Amino acid sequence: MKNTNKDLTRVLDECKKAAYLQTLDYLANWDQETYMPKDGIGPKSEIMSFIAQERHKILTGKKLTGSLEKLENDTSLNEEEKIIVLRLKGDIEKQQKLGKSFVKKFSKEVSLACDSWKTAHKNSNFKTFLPSLKKVITLCRKKADLLGYLEHPYDALVNEFEPGMTVRQLDDIFGALKPRLISLLKKITNKNTNKTAPNPSGNFPIYLQKELSHDVIKRIGVHPDQYNLSTTHHPFCIPFHPNDVRITTHYHEGDVLQGFSAAVHEAGHALYENNLPADAFGTPLAEAASIGIHESQSRIFETCIGNSIPFWKYYYPKFQKKFPEALGNVSMSDFVRRVREVKPSMIRIFSDEVTYCLHIILRYELEKGLIDGSIDPKEIPKLWKSKMQESLGIIPPSDAMGCLQDIHWSIGCFGYFPTYALGSMYSGSLFTKFIKSNVNWAKDIADGDFTKFSAFLKEKVHVHGRKYLPFELIEKATGKPFTPDDYINYLEHRYLN
């Protein structure tokens, strides 16, 4: 970004330095999940703590804050520059409230807790993770107190990931969504058309699965020279820069869908990062509007497109060609029935799109209670099972398949889970808008042409960065205020009709 304003130039320079440190933080996290040896966790946690401390020093330093103060009343700024100043001011105020010592301690403790979670998950033993979880909860409560809130401590935490969101809003949204999803699940289960689909069995060599993953990632529109695909236990996407995004997935030789679907999901994240303006790197204009909006981009590819019949009209012949022994005698209709089967699952990331948000609401109810003190951490395994039975009618047989399946609590991401459900609902609103304005969308997708869809997302979402708050962005993109109704209507149309 070119400008002649000295104060703005100073702000942009400092922001870029902070962004470089953030990239190093992301790089260390990516390395921990991919190639870092086990005994590297100790020095890695110290390095992460140092990076967090140095980044905090830049963001709260006089060079940046002093220049921002001068720019607040600068009438010569254009609209984009005003947005940069407004968003940065809010970000820096949060950093100032947290303080250097807290940031350092938080970063170190969650790095250690993450390693503790991995061991506990491997051994399916929640009790061994409990001491670390208690430390993280204490830190998150402290974080909420430092940031400040009006009604509920969870407000401060969820606002970190979804600006403007509150417990009051979430309770209203999820309170309306949960019974409708449970009702929809019962209707689908009772339909004769929801017979159990045959499970394609056989051997699906991982190297061939990787080829399909690379193919769909590039077809979605992620630049082939700007991404890397690795294998991890928990699939994720980490952005180093709009020109460098790291995607991971997890393959199973006996299941051809899990790794591929995860790759489609993470490619949606990667495309968003690719399309953010690289020349604004380090500023809010090159950052996602929120985690929920980010999640909408992955869910819209994974479910709205990836679960559609046109998508499989294009991709299923490719699957049959790659795996003729396993899929040669499996019809496309049977395969798609398997893809779109609605059946409660123990594992969130492998759940169908009807039951997915029920997993998120369960986690929201638990972590809200952990933060306000109404839930004792040691009760989590028991409460998890009872809430799973209430919403989904199933009970996890182990901690690994229940309360230990997600990494988020170990890394201090309390307030993050609601964004998964919000992202799914946002995707319903965006997809509804797209198909209404693109009558030939199904033919394009069936032909393997995703360009119009990707261009729609770029125009409506990606290029705006953090210019708008989440609800503002959805309203601007769809032409109407956000409501969960679009999502429910989309699910009912797909699974009841």
RAFENFEN-V14211 format. One record per residue. N is the residue number from 1. RES is the residue in one small letter. PHI is phi in degrees with one decimal (* if undefined). Layout:
# RAFENFEN-V14211
<<N,RES,PHI> <N,RES,PHI>>
This chain:
# RAFENFEN-V14211
<<1,m,*> <2,k,-97.0> <3,n,-159.6> <4,t,-114.4> <5,n,-81.8> <6,k,-62.8> <7,d,-65.7> <8,l,-67.0> <9,t,-59.2> <10,r,-64.0> <11,v,-61.6> <12,l,-64.9> <13,d,-64.1> <14,e,-67.0> <15,c,-63.8> <16,k,-66.4> <17,k,-61.5> <18,a,-63.3> <19,a,-67.0> <20,y,-62.0> <21,l,-66.9> <22,q,-62.4> <23,t,-64.1> <24,l,-63.3> <25,d,-61.1> <26,y,-60.9> <27,l,-62.0> <28,a,-65.2> <29,n,-66.4> <30,w,-61.0> <31,d,-64.1> <32,q,-61.5> <33,e,-85.8> <34,t,-115.6> <35,y,-121.4> <36,m,-65.4> <37,p,-68.0> <38,k,-55.7> <39,d,-76.2> <40,g,-81.9> <41,i,-63.5> <42,g,-61.7> <43,p,-63.1> <44,k,-63.4> <45,s,-64.3> <46,e,-68.1> <47,i,-64.2> <48,m,-61.9> <49,s,-63.2> <50,f,-63.6> <51,i,-60.9> <52,a,-60.8> <53,q,-66.8> <54,e,-68.3> <55,r,-65.8> <56,h,-62.1> <57,k,-63.1> <58,i,-67.8> <59,l,-68.8> <60,t,-109.7> <61,g,-70.9> <62,k,-63.7> <63,k,-59.8> <64,l,-84.1> <65,t,-66.8> <66,g,-65.1> <67,s,-68.6> <68,l,-63.5> <69,e,-59.6> <70,k,-67.2> <71,l,-78.3> <72,e,-56.7> <73,n,-110.8> <74,d,-82.3> <75,t,-78.5> <76,s,-84.2> <77,l,-72.7> <78,n,-82.3> <79,e,-61.8> <80,e,-65.4> <81,e,-66.2> <82,k,-64.2> <83,i,-63.9> <84,i,-58.3> <85,v,-63.7> <86,l,-62.3> <87,r,-68.1> <88,l,-64.3> <89,k,-59.5> <90,g,-65.7> <91,d,-62.7> <92,i,-71.2> <93,e,-59.8> <94,k,-65.5> <95,q,-61.9> <96,q,-65.0> <97,k,-66.0> <98,l,-71.9> <99,g,82.7> <100,k,-63.4> <101,s,-65.8> <102,f,-67.7> <103,v,-59.1> <104,k,-64.1> <105,k,-65.1> <106,f,-59.9> <107,s,-61.1> <108,k,-67.6> <109,e,-66.5> <110,v,-71.8> <111,s,-65.0> <112,l,-69.8> <113,a,-64.5> <114,c,-61.7> <115,d,-66.9> <116,s,-63.4> <117,w,-62.0> <118,k,-59.9> <119,t,-66.3> <120,a,-63.1> <121,h,-64.2> <122,k,-59.2> <123,n,-92.8> <124,s,52.2> <125,n,-132.4> <126,f,-63.0> <127,k,-59.0> <128,t,-72.9> <129,f,-91.0> <130,l,-53.8> <131,p,-58.5> <132,s,-67.2> <133,l,-62.0> <134,k,-61.0> <135,k,-63.2> <136,v,-65.4> <137,i,-61.4> <138,t,-59.7> <139,l,-66.0> <140,c,-69.0> <141,r,-64.6> <142,k,-63.1> <143,k,-60.8> <144,a,-61.6> <145,d,-63.8> <146,l,-67.5> <147,l,-72.3> <148,g,90.4> <149,y,-159.5> <150,l,-94.3> <151,e,-118.6> <152,h,-138.7> <153,p,-58.5> <154,y,-66.4> <155,d,-55.6> <156,a,-64.8> <157,l,-79.1> <158,v,-66.7> <159,n,-65.5> <160,e,-65.0> <161,f,-106.9> <162,e,-132.0> <163,p,-53.3> <164,g,91.0> <165,m,-83.9> <166,t,-134.8> <167,v,-60.5> <168,r,-58.2> <169,q,-66.9> <170,l,-63.4> <171,d,-61.2> <172,d,-67.1> <173,i,-65.5> <174,f,-71.4> <175,g,-63.3> <176,a,-82.4> <177,l,-74.5> <178,k,-56.9> <179,p,-65.4> <180,r,-69.2> <181,l,-70.1> <182,i,-62.9> <183,s,-64.4> <184,l,-63.3> <185,l,-59.3> <186,k,-65.0> <187,k,-62.5> <188,i,-66.5> <189,t,-61.2> <190,n,-82.1> <191,k,-76.1> <192,n,-63.3> <193,t,-73.8> <194,n,-96.1> <195,k,-65.1> <196,t,-60.6> <197,a,-79.6> <198,p,-64.6> <199,n,-93.4> <200,p,-56.5> <201,s,-114.1> <202,g,134.8> <203,n,-104.4> <204,f,-117.1> <205,p,-50.8> <206,i,-64.1> <207,y,-64.9> <208,l,-76.0> <209,q,-61.8> <210,k,-62.6> <211,e,-61.7> <212,l,-67.2> <213,s,-62.6> <214,h,-61.8> <215,d,-62.3> <216,v,-72.3> <217,i,-60.6> <218,k,-70.6> <219,r,-67.0> <220,i,-62.8> <221,g,123.4> <222,v,-68.5> <223,h,-64.5> <224,p,-60.5> <225,d,-96.4> <226,q,-126.1> <227,y,-143.9> <228,n,-132.1> <229,l,-115.9> <230,s,-122.3> <231,t,-114.2> <232,t,-139.9> <233,h,-67.5> <234,h,-116.2> <235,p,-58.6> <236,f,-160.5> <237,c,-131.3> <238,i,-120.6> <239,p,-94.3> <240,f,-90.6> <241,h,-172.4> <242,p,-53.6> <243,n,-98.1> <244,d,-151.2> <245,v,-120.3> <246,r,-110.1> <247,i,-109.1> <248,t,-130.7> <249,t,-146.1> <250,h,-136.5> <251,y,-101.1> <252,h,-131.1> <253,e,-63.8> <254,g,-96.3> <255,d,-138.8> <256,v,-85.5> <257,l,-92.9> <258,q,-61.4> <259,g,-66.1> <260,f,-67.2> <261,s,-62.0> <262,a,-64.6> <263,a,-64.7> <264,v,-62.5> <265,h,-58.7> <266,e,-69.4> <267,a,-64.5> <268,g,-62.2> <269,h,-62.3> <270,a,-62.7> <271,l,-61.8> <272,y,-56.3> <273,e,-64.6> <274,n,-58.4> <275,n,-89.9> <276,l,-70.1> <277,p,-65.5> <278,a,-63.4> <279,d,-71.7> <280,a,-105.5> <281,f,-53.1> <282,g,99.6> <283,t,-111.3> <284,p,-60.8> <285,l,-72.2> <286,a,-110.9> <287,e,-124.6> <288,a,-65.2> <289,a,-61.0> <290,s,-171.9> <291,i,-67.0> <292,g,-63.3> <293,i,-64.2> <294,h,-60.0> <295,e,-64.8> <296,s,-62.4> <297,q,-73.3> <298,s,-79.2> <299,r,-69.2> <300,i,-67.8> <301,f,-81.0> <302,e,-66.6> <303,t,-107.7> <304,c,-59.2> <305,i,-91.0> <306,g,-65.1> <307,n,-99.9> <308,s,-85.1> <309,i,-65.2> <310,p,-56.7> <311,f,-59.5> <312,w,-79.8> <313,k,-61.2> <314,y,-83.3> <315,y,-87.9> <316,y,-64.3> <317,p,-58.4> <318,k,-66.3> <319,f,-63.6> <320,q,-64.2> <321,k,-67.8> <322,k,-73.4> <323,f,-127.5> <324,p,-63.0> <325,e,-70.3> <326,a,-82.5> <327,l,-117.2> <328,g,-56.3> <329,n,-104.3> <330,v,-98.8> <331,s,-70.0> <332,m,-63.7> <333,s,-63.4> <334,d,-67.0> <335,f,-65.8> <336,v,-65.5> <337,r,-60.9> <338,r,-69.2> <339,v,-58.5> <340,r,-99.8> <341,e,-64.3> <342,v,-100.3> <343,k,-153.7> <344,p,-50.8> <345,s,-120.3> <346,m,-69.7> <347,i,-100.9> <348,r,-56.9> <349,i,-68.3> <350,f,-108.6> <351,s,-80.6> <352,d,-75.9> <353,e,-74.2> <354,v,-77.6> <355,t,-91.1> <356,y,-54.6> <357,c,-67.2> <358,l,-66.3> <359,h,-62.2> <360,i,-70.2> <361,i,-61.1> <362,l,-57.1> <363,r,-65.7> <364,y,-61.3> <365,e,-61.6> <366,l,-72.3> <367,e,-72.8> <368,k,-63.1> <369,g,-68.9> <370,l,-65.0> <371,i,-77.2> <372,d,-87.0> <373,g,87.5> <374,s,-78.3> <375,i,-122.6> <376,d,-81.2> <377,p,-52.1> <378,k,-67.9> <379,e,-87.2> <380,i,-55.9> <381,p,-56.1> <382,k,-68.2> <383,l,-65.8> <384,w,-59.0> <385,k,-64.0> <386,s,-67.4> <387,k,-73.0> <388,m,-64.4> <389,q,-66.6> <390,e,-62.9> <391,s,-88.3> <392,l,-116.1> <393,g,74.1> <394,i,-133.4> <395,i,-127.4> <396,p,-61.3> <397,p,-81.3> <398,s,-153.5> <399,d,-65.1> <400,a,-62.1> <401,m,-92.3> <402,g,-119.1> <403,c,-72.4> <404,l,-103.3> <405,q,-74.3> <406,d,-108.1> <407,i,-85.5> <408,h,-57.4> <409,w,-64.1> <410,s,-67.0> <411,i,-100.6> <412,g,78.5> <413,c,-89.3> <414,f,-73.8> <415,g,103.8> <416,y,-82.8> <417,f,-54.0> <418,p,-56.2> <419,t,-65.9> <420,y,-64.9> <421,a,-70.6> <422,l,-60.8> <423,g,-61.8> <424,s,-63.0> <425,m,-69.1> <426,y,-58.8> <427,s,-62.9> <428,g,-62.6> <429,s,-66.5> <430,l,-68.4> <431,f,-66.5> <432,t,-59.6> <433,k,-63.7> <434,f,-62.9> <435,i,-69.8> <436,k,-71.4> <437,s,-99.0> <438,n,-136.5> <439,v,-66.3> <440,n,-98.5> <441,w,-58.4> <442,a,-63.9> <443,k,-65.7> <444,d,-59.9> <445,i,-65.0> <446,a,-63.3> <447,d,-86.9> <448,g,79.9> <449,d,-103.4> <450,f,-101.7> <451,t,-64.6> <452,k,-66.3> <453,f,-67.3> <454,s,-63.6> <455,a,-67.1> <456,f,-59.8> <457,l,-65.9> <458,k,-63.0> <459,e,-68.2> <460,k,-83.8> <461,v,-126.5> <462,h,-59.7> <463,v,-68.5> <464,h,-84.0> <465,g,52.8> <466,r,-101.8> <467,k,-62.1> <468,y,-119.5> <469,l,-72.3> <470,p,-50.7> <471,f,-63.8> <472,e,-65.4> <473,l,-64.6> <474,i,-64.2> <475,e,-65.2> <476,k,-65.6> <477,a,-74.2> <478,t,-103.8> <479,g,86.3> <480,k,-153.9> <481,p,-60.8> <482,f,-65.2> <483,t,-150.2> <484,p,-67.2> <485,d,-59.2> <486,d,-58.2> <487,y,-67.5> <488,i,-62.7> <489,n,-61.9> <490,y,-61.8> <491,l,-66.1> <492,e,-63.8> <493,h,-63.2> <494,r,-71.2> <495,y,-105.9> <496,l,-104.9> <497,n,-95.2>>
